[in-house]
Amino acid sequence: MAPDSDHLSRLNDAERRFVDAPCPSSGDGPGLDKTRPAAPRRWLVAAAFLLGVAAGLLAWRDAFIEPYVINNDVGQHLFWMRQLQQPELFPDDLLVEYARHIQPVGFIAVYTAISFVMDPVLAGNLLAVLLLGASGAFLFLIVFRVVASPGAGILAVIIILASQEPLIWMAGGHARAFGLPLLITGIYTLMERRHWITAVLIILAALIYPPVCLLLAGTFALTVLARIRLLRRVRAHRAAVIALVAGSGLAAGILFANRAWRKNPDIGPMVSHAEVVANPAFHAGGRYAQWPVRPIWASTGKSMADGMLAGKGLEFLGRQGLIAETWVVPLAAGVAVLGLLGLWLFRRRGAFRIPAEWLCLAGAALVLYGLAAFLHPAILWPDRYSRYPLLILGVLTFTFLVYGAGRELERFVGRRYSGTRGRTARRALLMGAMVAIAGLALTQIRYAHLHDFSRYGPVYEFLKTIPADHRVAGPPNLADGIPVFARRSVFINYELSHPFFRAYWATVARRTREFFAAYYAADLTQVADFCRRHRIRWLVVDTGDYRALQRGIPPAYFEPFTRELREMLRNRRRFALLEVPDSWKAFRDGPFFVIGADRLTAEIEEGPTQMAPLRHAGEPPIPAGPASLTDRIRPYVPNPAVHRFPPFGE
């Protein structure tokens, strides 16, 4: 007999309940009187998987069928992997080097293998669907492990899909898409005491998505420590300790090697805590609003209000004016507290037992959130360690509240009627909750976190025809799609304007200011000089940016550029690129046009043009400095007829 089994045979009742969390009789499945409930039928697990797949296909449907609809983070994480199929793309491109630099090595390995048979962007969409299905299947197994109720398991899957957050995090198949399925699977293997599988998952997380590696390792460690402390027998858990040490040790080596090997002077080291505090890009209105760090309770309320099911209801009430919008986050935190209280009461009533692994997950998340806030940004941002545990525990809490209410209803009806009416009432409650939440989900999950670039489609089609080694400059919202759809290098764009690394951010800030100084220049000579200095061969212009300024609409980008831009462009109404003659333009479509840098230089050298004067007499020239756009790509809410957004300003 194995050491674990030998020791478990001698445990008293209290210890056995802690270790194995036996299921109470629910009348829904076999083996309920055993310490380890029977495994669910395979078709139930397959049904949970297919439910997640169906939700993913519905939510991201247009990413498969519309040519310019994607998750916009493809412009950060996946576009450059087309180099694996076409090495001539993106030569000497710092933005591409940075996009490669921030990807975990395991994530790159996955897409390197896929690139032999499929385009990486399409593969990302398919992978996201499959990962969502896997998350649903293992969530079902976790619930079934506790109460052996197929209805409760399916309800949990519906709740997590209706919460919408997985659809946001997993869209596009980026590295973070692996986070939720890795963590859910790890919790299940811990509950099943398959410790070596958990160790392998920790290693995989280190290779693909490091925050989940730390969460899983922390949960595993707390679980082992809690069992050893309660049972006071290290020997009984020797296999778990060895698996924990081996998996965590190898994962730590991977994380250290990944950071040590990736040294690029053009990107530099990660910014320090002092730089985060001093840089407006990390504050409200900046590129990443990460400072000041929210307390854990405020982060919990914000996360619930933004994406979890209960918080969505409060957010809806706030939009309707039924409650003050400032109350949404505190009320969401209050709902979380009430949910935990209800969970405790139902547990006391014997409806279920809460597995120790869930409590250890919450403990690991709390510890890592505090460490990330203290060491900010050495181990990334605190919300990376709260979002996944909060979602999983929130879904499980909601599920077991409904299940516990069903058990109470069964008892109430059973005391008044004979036969199986109580069980039928409980199942009806579960079914009613499933139908109601699924109906809500259908209004929430469609087109989740997709963005439509269709209005720029003709521009991208033109840029496909230019040589692959030509660099393009253009407004950041438009330039986000150029590497993805036209497969050409850009001078600067929004998606890759990250402030996380010192040297790279210095380059991004300089490029941003130089580009917008030229984009809003009063003199075409300044534009031509900008193109020459940075080897830019094509310039894309959106005349809507200038028209908006002339109508008095203030420009907006992200801090520190928004403030500087508005100061620079105060009372300005005329701009050089707005006056370019049509004969100079290589391409024109609506408010957009493309002009070649060679043509611009040639026309300037030929002498004066018929352009209108660029400024009134006595009006000062536009100073050099940053500038920005009047709008950003909006979330995809497609028009069924045309699938396009209206022009800016409408």
N, C-alpha and C positions, 0 to 999 in steps of 0.2 A: 504494500500500500504506500502511496506517495506521502511525503511528510505532511503536506497540507491536509490530505484526507484523513490521515491518522490523528492529527490534532483536532480537526473539526469534529471527529466522532466523540470527543470528550468535552466539547463546549457546553456550557450551561445555556439555558434558553435565552437569556438577555444577549449573550455574545453571539449566538447563532442568528438572532434577529438583525444584529448590526452587520454581520458579515454577509449574509445571504439575502436579506430582505425578502422573506417568503411572501407570496401573494395570497391575499385573502380570497375566499371563495366568491367568485363573481357570477358563476353560472354561465360563463361565456366560452370556456375552453377546458381541455383536459389537464390533468396534472396539477390542479390548484392546491393540493395538499402537500406538495413536495417543496423542498427548499429551492430547487431550480425548476421553474415552470417549463412545460413542454414548448419546443420551438413552434412558431406559427407555421401554418401551411405555406408552401412556397408561393402559391398563387396569390396569397395575401401580400407577401413581400413584393411580388412582381406588380401587384395592383398599386401599391404605394409608390414604387419606382415609376410606373407609367403615369401616375397622377402628376408627379413632379415633371416628367418629360412633357406631358400635355400642357401643363401650365407654362413651361418654358417656351414651347412652340407658339402658344397663344400670345405670350407677353412679347416675344421677340420675333414674331412672324415677319414683319416687314424688313427686318435685317436680312432675311433670306431672299425676299422677292423684290425689294426696292433697291436700285443700284446705288443710291446716295444716302441710305439710312443705315446708321451704325451707332454703336455706343461710342461716344466721343473720346473715351480714353484709349481707343485703338490708336489714336494719334500720339499717345505716350508709350504704349507697351508693345504693340504688335506690328505696326506698319513696316518697321525696319527689317523684320524677319523675311521680307520678300527678297532681301539680299541673298538669302540661302538658295533661292531659285534663280535670281538674276544678279550676279555679282557686280554688274556694271552700275547698279543703282546707287545713289547717294554717295558719290566719291568725296572724300575729305570733308565730311559733314560733321561738325561738332555736335549738333543736336542729335544726330543718329548715334554718335559715340556715347553721348550721355544716356540716351534711351536704352542702349545696350548695357551700360554701366550699372544701372539701377535694377536690372532684372536678376532674380536668383538663378543660380547655375542650373538647378533642376528644372526650372521653368523653361529655360533656353533649351535644355536637352529634350524636353517633351516636344517642343515645337520644331526643333531640328529634325527629329524623327518624322513628325507629321509632314514637314515640308517636302518630303520626297514624293508624297502622293496627293497633297492638297494645298491650296492657297492658305497661308496662315490666318488671314482674316476670316475666311469662311470656316476654317477649322476651329477658330475661337468661338464662333457662334454655336457650332455643333457641340463643342466640348462643354460649353456653359449649360446646354440643355441636359446633357448626360450627367454632369455634376449635380445639377438640381434634382434630377431623378434619384441619384445615389443618396443625397441628403434626405430626401423623403423616405427612402427605404430604410435607412439606419435609424431615423427618428421613429419610424413605426416599430422597429425592433426594440428600441429603448423603452417605449411605452408598454409594449407587449411583455417585456421582461418584468415589469412591475405589476401589472394588473391582468395580463393575459386576456385583454379585451380587444378584439379586432376593431370594434367601433371606436374605442378611444384612440387607437393607433391611427386610424384614418382621419379622425377629427384633428389630431395633432398635425398631420401633414397638411390638411386644409388650412389650419390656423397659420402655419408658418408661411404658406403661399399667400394667404390673404394679407399678411403683415407687410408684404411688398419689399421689405428690406433685402431678402435674398435675391430678388429680381434686380435690385439696384446694384448690389455688390458683385453679383456673378455675371452681369451682362457683359458680353464681349469675350469672356473666357480668359481674363487676365490672371495674374498670380493670385490675387485675392479671391478669385472664384474657387480656388482649391481650399480656402480657409474653413468654410463652414462644413463641407463634407469630411475633411480631415478631423476636425474637432468632434463632430457628432460620432464618427466612426470610432475615434479614440475613447470617448466616454462609454460607448457600447462595449468595446473590448475590455475596458476596465471593469465594467459591471459583470462581464462574463469571465473575468479573471484570465483572460488570454494575454498575459503580460508581455510575452515576446512580440506579439502582433502590435501591442501598444508601443513597444520600443521601436519597432520598424516604422510606425506612423510618425513618431517623434523625429526620426532621421529623415523621413520623406518631407515632413514639414520644414525642417532645417534647409532642405534643398530647394523647396518650392515657395514656402511662405513663412518666414522665420517667426513672426508674432505668434502664430498658432503652435509652433515648436515650443516656445516658452510656456504658453498656456497649458499644453498637454503635459510637458515635463513637470510643471508646477502642480497640476492636478494629480498626476501619478505619485509624485513625492508626498503630497499631503495625504493621499489615500493610504499609502504604505505606512506613513508615520502614525496615522490615526489607528490603523489596525494593530500595529506593534504596541502602541501605548495601551490600547484597550485589552488586547490579548496577552500582553507582557511576554510574548514569545517571538524572538527574532527568527529562530530556526524555522518556525512554521511558515514564514514568509521569505525564506531565503531565495527562492526562485524569483519572486517579485523584486526583491532588492537587487539581485544580479541583473535582471532585465532593465530596471530603472537606471542603474549605474552605467551599464553598457550602452543603452540607447542614448541617454543624456550626454555621456562622455563623447561618443562619436558625433552627436549633433553639435556639441560645443566646439569640437575640432573643426567641423564643417563651417560653422559660423565664423570662427576666428580666421580660418584660412581664406574664406570668401572676402573678408574685410582686408586681410593682409595682402592678398594678391592683387586686389583691385586698386591700383594706385596710378592715377593719370594726372599729370601736372596741369592739364587744361581743365580738369574738373575739380581737383583739389580735395582736401579733407572736408568732412561734414562740418557745418557751422557749429559754433559753440553756443552754450546757453546765453552768454552775454550778447552774442550776435542776434539770437532769436528775439531777445528782449528789445534790442535797439532797432531792429529792421521792421518797418511798417508792413512789409509783405506778410509777416506772421500775425498781424493784428487784425482787428475788425476792418473789413473792407479790403484786406490784402489778398494775395494769391492763396495763402493757407492761413486761415484765422485760427492759430493754435495757441496764442498767448493773449491774456493770461489763461492758464489751465483751469478748467472748471472743476469744482469739487465733484467727487464721485456721485453724490446724490443729484446734483444739478445735471451732470452728464447723463445719469439714468433717466431723469425726466425729459431731457432734450431728445434722447434716443427714442424713448417711447412716443413722444409727440410727433417725431419725424417719421417713424416707420412702423411701430408696432400697432397691433390691431386696436387695443384699447385707446392708445394715444391718437390714432387716426380719428376715432369718434370725437374726442375732445377737440381736436384740430378743426373738424367740421363744424362743431358748435361755435368755436371761436370765429370762423369765417362767416357764419350766419349771424353773428352779433348776439347770440344767446348767452355767451359768457365772454368776459374780457379776455382778449388774446394774451395778455400778460399772465393770466391764470392758467394757461394751458400746461406749461411745463410743471409748475407746482402741483396742479391737480393730477397730472400724469404720474408724478412721483408718489402722490397720495394713493392713487389706484394701485400702484405696485405694492405699497405697504399693506393695503387692504387685501390684496390677492394673497400675499404671504400669510396674513392672519387667517384667511379662509382656508388656505392649504393646511395650516397647523390644526385648525379645528376639525377638518375632515379626517386628518391623520389620527387625532385623538379619538374620533368616532370609529376608527378601525377600517376606513374605506381603503386605505393603502398605507404603505410605509415608504418613506422618502429614502432613496439610496444614499449612502455616504458619499458616493462619487459626485453627486449633484452639489452637495455642500462643499466638497473640496474644490470643485470647479469655481464656485462663487468665491471661495477663499483665495484661490490662485489669481483670479481676475482682480480682486481687491488689492492684493499685494503687488501685482505687476502694474496696476494703474498708479499706485503710489510711487513705485520705483521709477516709472516712466515720467511722472510729473517731477520727481526730485532730480532725475538724471537728464531731463529734457535737453536736447533731443537724442541722447546717446543710444537709446534702445527704441527709437521711433516715438510716435505720438501716443499719449495715454488712451485715446479712444480705440486704438487698435487692439487693446486688451480688454475692453468692456463690451464692444459691440456684439461679438459672437456669443460670449457667455450670457449676456443679457437677453439676446434673442432666444437662445436655446432654453434658458431657464424660464423666460417669460412665456414661451409657447407651452412648456411642460406645466407651468403653474395654471395657465388658462385651461389646458386640457383636463387636468386633474380636479380643478374646481367644478367643471361641468360633470366629470365622472363622479365626483363626490356628491354633487347635487342629485345625480341619478340614483346613487346608492341610497340616499336619504328618501328619495321619492319611492324607490322600491320597498323600503321598510314601511313607509307610511301606507302605501296601497296594500302591502301584504298583510298588515294588521287588520284591515277592514274587509279584504276579499280573499277568498281561497284561490288555489291554483297558481297559475303563472302570470296573473295580471300585474303584479309588482315588477317582475322582470320585463314584461312587455312595456310598462310605463317608462322604465329606465331606458330601454332601447329606443323608445319613441323620443325621449328627451335628447339622447345622443344624435339621433337622426335629424331631429328638428334643428339642433345646433349646427350640424353639418350643412344642411340645406341653407340655413340663414347666412352662415359665414361664407359658404361657397358663392351665394348670390352677391354678397358684398365683394368678394374677391373678384368676381367678373367685372365689377365697376372699377377695380383698383389696379389690376395687374396688366391690363392691355397696354402695349407699347411702353412698358416700363423702362425708363432710363435709356431711351433711344433718342438720337438727334438726327434731324433731317438737313442735309446739305444740298438739297435738290436745286435751290435757287442759284447755287453756284455751279451747277452741273455743266453748262456750256463753257464756262471758263476752264474747268478741269479737262474737258474734252479737248480744248485747244492746247492746253499745256502738255497733254500727252504727246503732241506732235513735235515738240521741241526736243533737241538732243538731250540724252539722259544726264550729261554732265553739266547742264546749264542750271545756274542757281536763280531762284525766283524770290522776289520780295513783294509783300502785299499786306493788307490789313490782317491782323492776327486771327480774327474769326474766320476769314476766308482762307487764310494760310493754313489753318488747322487741317483742312481737307486736302491740301495739295500733295503732301507725301502719301496720303492714304489712297486717293483716287487718281491723281495724275502721276504719282510715283516720281516726283521731282523734289530736289532739295529746296528748302526755304531758308531765308536769312533769319527770321524769327517768327514764332507763333505763340499763341496763348498756352496750349497744352504742355509745351516743354519749357515754359518760363518758370522754372522751379527755383526757389531760394535755398535749397537744402545744402548745396555744396559751395564752398567759398569762391574758388576761382571761376567755376561755371556761372554762379550768380553775378559775379562782377562783369563777365562777358555779356550775359543776358541783359543786365541793366544798361550797359553801354550801348549794346545793339538796339535796345528798345528806344533809347533816347535819340540815337542817330537816325534810326528809321523814321520816327515820327517827325523829327526835325526836317527831314527831306520830304516826307509825305505832305506836310503842311507848309512847305517852303514858299516864300514869295518870289523866288528866282529859280528858273529852270536850270541855271548853271549849278546851283547847289544840289539839285536832284542828280544831274549828270555826274558831278564829282562824287557824290555818295555811291552811285552805281560803280564807278571806276575803282574807287578805293576798296570796295568789298567784292569785286568780281561778280557783280549781279548783272545778269544778262537780260532779265525781263522784270518789268514792274507792273503789278496788277493794281488797279485803282477802282475804288467804289465811290462814285460821285455822291452817293447818298450820305456819306460821312460829312461832306462839305455842305450839302443842302440842309442837313439837320442843324449844323452850326449857324447857317444863315437864318434859319427859322428860330434861333434862340434856344435850341435844345442843347444843354451842356453835355460834353462828351464824358464817357466813363470807361475806365479800364480797371486797374486795380492799384492800390496804394503801393509805392508812393507816387505813382504816375498820374492818377486821377487829379489829385490836388495840384500838381505842377502843371498839368495840361490845361486845366481850367484857368489857372492864373495866366498862362502863356497866351491863350487864345481869347482872352476877354476882349469883347467888342470887335473881333476880327470877322470879316465877311467874305473876303476874296482870297483865292489860293491859286498858285501857279498851275498845278496839275488839272484843276477844273477848267482851265482855259486852253488846254492842248487841242489843236485842230484835229478834226476827224481824219485828215489825210495822214497823220503821223501814226495812227493807231493800227497795230497789227491785228487786233481783234476787238469787237465791240458787241455787247449784248445787254440791252437795257441800261441800268446804271453802271455796269462794269465795262472796263476796257483794259487791254493789255498793250503796253508799249515796249518796244525793244530798246535797250540801253544804247546800242549802236546807232539806231535811227535817231534817238534823242540827241546824242552827241553830234551826229552829222548835221542835223537841222540847226542846232545852236551855232555850230561853226560856220554855217552858210550865211549867218547874219540875222538881222531883225525879221520877225515874222509879223503876220497880221493879227496877232493876239491882242486882246484888249489890255489896257493898262492894269497892272496888278494891284495898285494901291492909289488911294486918293492923294492929292497934293498935301504935303505936310504930315501925312500919316506915317508913324514909325514902322520900320520893317519888323517882321516876325522874328523874335529872338530864337536862337537854337535851343532846343530842349525837348522834353518828351511830349508825346501826344497819344491819342487813343481813338478808339472807336466809339460810336454812339450806341452800339448794341452788341449783344453776343448771340451765338447760336442758341435757339430756344429749345426746351424739351419737346420731343416729338409728339404732337397731338394732331394726327394727319387729317386733312380734308379728304373725305372719301372720293371726291371727284378729281382733284388734281394733285394731292399729296405735296403741296408746296406751302411755304409760309408767305404771307403778304410782304411787300417791300417794307423796309425800315420806315418808321414814322407813321404807319397806318394802323 
